[in-house]
Amino acid sequence: MLVPRAETSDQVAFQDVYGSCWIGRKALMLKILSVIYKMVQNNTYATKRDIYYSDTLLFGSQSVVDNIVNDISCMLKIPRRSLHILSTTKGCIAGNLSYTEEDGIKVNCTCSATAVVVPSNVQGIRNVITDAKFILIVEKDATFQRLLDDDFCNKLSPCIMITGKGVPDLNTRLLVRKLWDTCHIPIFTLMDADPHGIEIMCIYKYGSVSMSFEAHHLTVPAIRWLGLLPSDIERLNIRKDALIPLTKQDQNKLASMQKRPYMACQPMWKKEMEIMAASKMKAEIQALTSLSSDYLSRVYLPSKLQFGGWI
């Protein structure tokens, strides 16, 4: 593998542990630019993982390729898709939605035991058709699958569900934005009542630091926080043994998020974060099962959506 070592302010050298060969960061950037040039000329595509495995000894680690690709995208002020570099998809989608992919394949997302994987080329999607009344972004895959099993997409009203299975990948974020631009329907989030869940919600709504240069087509400012709200914990009288104490890291993260500039425009969010900080407790969505096994889909979400329990 290659080991990074800073030499100057604009160059990082990488040493081959098997010898004394040093390769500058600029040389690695030129190498990746040459790969991009060939792909654009031949109208082919690759993932960052593909580029790394094309010469693992040269690049040394996946993070080297990731950082250089991000730098190139930022420098040229164009999304990675325009560089013919695809993102690996982990997100899933289900519900009242059909569309046609770039290669002409028609996709029908039906609410069943298995969901559809988010497409790798979101920009190429066309002929989007839906009768959905809202979109629900679900933090965890386990919760997403439980809602599928409960046929949530059809029981209350037609809807679309999306999960990024934790921190969302680029394609999942692009798809949420694409659906918002196309469907013009409300978008809600269902996250754990903990700092990590709030952070993930902020990525969908405000963007991430690493992809800030692409924020204008990755974020959805209209996203609303549906649950699980820290205030819901006391309101629903969730048992204490279903809650988890905040760690010191949790408390520091919570305090840091409260100081972010965009939080000044979200007083209700700040209030919920203050409730969490004061209680020094957090809760996963699964804590609702302490009330009943199907409480989430049968009671919690329907009442929230019917009576406007979002912020």
N, C-alpha and C positions, 0 to 999 in steps of 0.2 A: 504493500500500500504506500501511498504518498503522504508525507507528513508536512503540514503547512508551517512556514516560518516567515515572519514579516521581515522584509529587507528595507523597503522604502515606503513612503506614504502611498504610492500608487502601484506598488508591486508586491505580490506575495509569491514566494518561491516554494516549490514543492520538491522535497528530496525523496528519491527512490531509496528505500531502505536496503535495497540490494546493491546499490552502487552510489556514486556521487553525482549522478545526473540531476541538474536543477532546471526546472521548467517554470518560466514566469507566468503569472496570472494572465498577462496580455496574450501570451502564446496560446494558452488554453482557451481564451476567448476567441482568438482567431480560428482555432480548431473547430470550436462549436459553430462559429459563423460560417465556416466552410461547409459544415454538415447542413446547416439551415439553407444555405444557398443551393446546394444540390437538391434538397427536398422541395424547395420552391420551384426550381427549374423542372423537376420531374413530377411535380404535383403529388408527392408522397408525404406521409406523415409519420411521426414517431413520438413516443413518450420520452420524458426526461430519463426514465429508467432505461429505455432502449439506447439512448445516447451514452449513458454511463457504461453499459455493458458492451458497447462497441469498442471500448478500450479502457478496461478497468485499471490496468497498470498505469496508464497515463493520467487518468483523472483521480485515482486514489480513493475517492469516496463519493457517494451519491450527493452529499451536501455541496460538494464543490461544483458539480454540474447544476444543481438547483440554484445556487447563488449566482452563477454566471448567467444562466438563462434569465433569471429575474433582472439582473443588471442590464442585459441586452434589451429586454422588453422595455425596461424603464428608460434606457438611453434613447431608444428609437421611438418611444412613446406609442407603442402599438401592443395589443394583447398577444399573449403567447400563441393563440390560435393562428394569428397572421404570420407567425414564424414557422407555421406547420408543426408546432410542438403541441401534442395533446396531453391533457391531464388524465391520470389514472382515476377512474370513477369508483367510489364506494357507496354513494348514495342510492336510495331507492324511492320510487314514487308509485302511488296507487290511487284509485278513485275514478271519478267521472271525468275522464280525459282521454282523447285520442289525438294522434299527430302523425305526420309523415317525416321520416328521417331524410337526411341529405341524399342517401343512396336509393330512395324511393320506397323503403320498407315502411309499411303502415303499422303503427303501434297502438294497441288498445289497452289502456291501463284499467283493469277491472279490479274491484275490491275482492280479493280472494286470499287464500293462504299464502300465496307467493306474490311478491310485488315485481315491478319492472325496474331494472337497473337504469339509473340516470344515463342518458346517452353521452358519448364522449365528444360529440360535436353538437353542442346545444344551439350554436348560431345557425346550423343548417336545418333546424326543425322548421316545418311549415305546416299549413293546414291544421292549425290547432283548433280542436272542437271540444267544448265542454258546456255543461249545464250547471256546473258547480256554483254554489252560493258563497263559498269561502275556501281558503287554503289553510291547512294546519301543518306547521313545521314541528316535527316531533324530534326532540333531542336524541333519544335512545332507540336503538333498533328493537330492543325487547318490548318497549312500550308500543312502538309502531306495529310490531307483529301482533301484540295483544289486541290492539284496536282493529286490526284486520280480521282477527279471529272472531271478534264481537260484531263484525259487519258494520262498523261505525259509519263508514262512508255512505251507507244507504239508509240507515235507521232514522237518523235525525233529519237530514236534508242532504242532497247531493254535495259532495265536497271532494277536494284533492288533498291527499296526505303526502308529505315528503319528509324523509329523514336523511341527515348527513352522517348518521351513526357516530355521534359525538361532534368533534370539530369538523365542520363541513369542508369538503374538497372544493376545488374551483368550479367543477361542472355543476355541482349541486347548487352553489351560490348563483351561478349563471342561469340555471333553470328557474330558480325562484324569481330572479329579476325578469326573465323572459315571460314567465306566466303573469307577473304583475303588469308588465307593459302590454301584454296581449289581452288578458282576461278582465282587467279592471275590477277585481273583486277583493274583499278584505283578506288580509293575511295575518294569522295569529300564530303565536309560538307556545309550545307546551314543553317546559324545561323543568329540571329539578330545581327546588328552592335552595340553591347553594351558589357560591361565587362562580364555580365553573359553568353552571347552567346559564347564569346571567352573562358571563363572558361570551359564550357561544351565541346567545341571542344578540349581543352587541355586534358580533361579527356579521351576522345576517343584516342587521339594521344600519350599522355605521362602517363596517369594514374592518380589516386587520392591518396592522402596521406593515407587515411584509408585502401586502398587495395594495398599499395605499394609492399607488399610481394608477391602479385600475378601478378604484372605488366607484367612479361614476357609473360603471355598467355592471357592478357586482352587488351593490347595496340596494336595499328597499326601505326608504325612510318611513313608509307608512305601516311597517310592522307593529303589531300590538302584542303586549304581554298578557296572555290568557291565563297561564298558570305554570307551575304551581306557585302561587304567591305566598310569601312568608306570612302575610296576614291571614291566609286561608288555614294555616296550621292551627291557630287559636280559634278561629271562627268555626271550624269543623270539629274542634275538640279532638284532634288526632292524638292518640296515646303517646305518652312520653317515651315509651320503649321503642316506638317506631321512628324516633328522631335520632340525629347524630350530632354530637358536639362539634363545633367549629374548631379546627386546628389553628395553631398560630399562623400558619401559612394562609389558611382561609381568611382569617381576620385581617392580615396584611393586604391580601388581594382585594378584599371588600373595601377597605379604607382607601386603597389606591384607585379603584373604580369610581368611588364616590367623588373623587377630585377631578375626574376627566371633564374637559370643557363641555362636551355634549350633554352631560348629566344635568347641567344648569337648566336645560330645556325640558328635563324630564322630572319634575318635582314629585310625581307619584311613584316613579321608579326609586328615587332617592329615599322616599318615605318607607318603601318596602325594604330597601337595603338597611335602613336604620332599625327597622323592626328585627331583622335578622341579626344585626350587630348587637342589639340590646339583649336578645334572647340567648345569643351565643350558641344557637342550634341551627341545623340545616335538615332538610328532608328530601328524600328522593320521591319521585312520582309514585313509586311502589308503596309508599307509606299509606296511600289511600286504600290499599287492600285491607288495612287494619279495620276499616269501616265495613267493607264487604268486598268480596272477590271481584265483582263487576262494577264497583262504585264509580270508577273513572268514566266508563262509557255509558252507564245507565243513569247516573245522577250528576256527577261533577261537570262534565263537558256540556251536556244538554242544558243544565241550569245556567251555566256561565254564558253560553251562547245566546240563550233566550232572553236573559235579563241584563246583558251587557256587562258581564263581570270581567272586563279587560281594562288594561291601562296603557 
